[in-house]
Amino acid sequence: MCKKTNQFQITDMSGNIAKKKPQRFKKPLKELLEAFLECKNKKELYEFCFDLMTEAELRAFVGRFQAAKWLYIGFPQRKVSERTGVSIATVTRVNKFLSRPQSGYFKVITKLSSHPHT
């Protein structure tokens, strides 16, 4: 017997099972992403993020991003976890996505690594 949930399973390009939110999540997510793109400069984006998220949520995002940067330059996962305070499970998840050139982490970190100000 199948258990009914608000998620369904699909496989990604690698054949791994990926969980995807139902359709009702897509429109609000698209609207949120469009709101980020409406910010005219870093100051507006900063203000929007601080209004939108709690300090704990911001810290979680920052931790994941810092983990991605450390992993990108070759630090071992355990060291990244120790340096950032991000759990080893989350670091492993970030590393999994970072290892795929088509992932958002990889694309963004690659672009930022070519900028001298980061």
Secondary structure in CASP SS format (residue, H / E / C, confidence):
PFRMAT SS
TARGET T0000
AUTHOR 0000-0000-0000
METHOD secondary structure of the structure
MODEL  1
M C 1.00
C C 1.00
K C 1.00
K C 1.00
T C 1.00
N C 1.00
Q C 1.00
F E 1.00
Q E 1.00
I E 1.00
T E 1.00
D C 1.00
M C 1.00
S C 1.00
G C 1.00
N C 1.00
I E 1.00
A E 1.00
K E 1.00
K E 1.00
K C 1.00
P C 1.00
Q H 1.00
R H 1.00
F H 1.00
K H 1.00
K H 1.00
P H 1.00
L H 1.00
K H 1.00
E H 1.00
L H 1.00
L H 1.00
E H 1.00
A H 1.00
F H 1.00
L H 1.00
E H 1.00
C C 1.00
K C 1.00
N C 1.00
K H 1.00
K H 1.00
E H 1.00
L H 1.00
Y H 1.00
E H 1.00
F H 1.00
C H 1.00
F H 1.00
D H 1.00
L H 1.00
M C 1.00
T C 1.00
E H 1.00
A H 1.00
E H 1.00
L H 1.00
R H 1.00
A H 1.00
F H 1.00
V H 1.00
G H 1.00
R H 1.00
F H 1.00
Q H 1.00
A H 1.00
A H 1.00
K H 1.00
W H 1.00
L H 1.00
Y H 1.00
I C 1.00
G C 1.00
F C 1.00
P C 1.00
Q H 1.00
R H 1.00
K H 1.00
V H 1.00
S H 1.00
E H 1.00
R H 1.00
T H 1.00
G C 1.00
V C 1.00
S C 1.00
I H 1.00
A H 1.00
T H 1.00
V H 1.00
T H 1.00
R H 1.00
V H 1.00
N H 1.00
K H 1.00
F H 1.00
L H 1.00
S C 1.00
R C 1.00
P C 1.00
Q C 1.00
S C 1.00
G H 1.00
Y H 1.00
F H 1.00
K H 1.00
V H 1.00
I H 1.00
T H 1.00
K H 1.00
L H 1.00
S H 1.00
S C 1.00
H C 1.00
P C 1.00
H C 1.00
T C 1.00
END
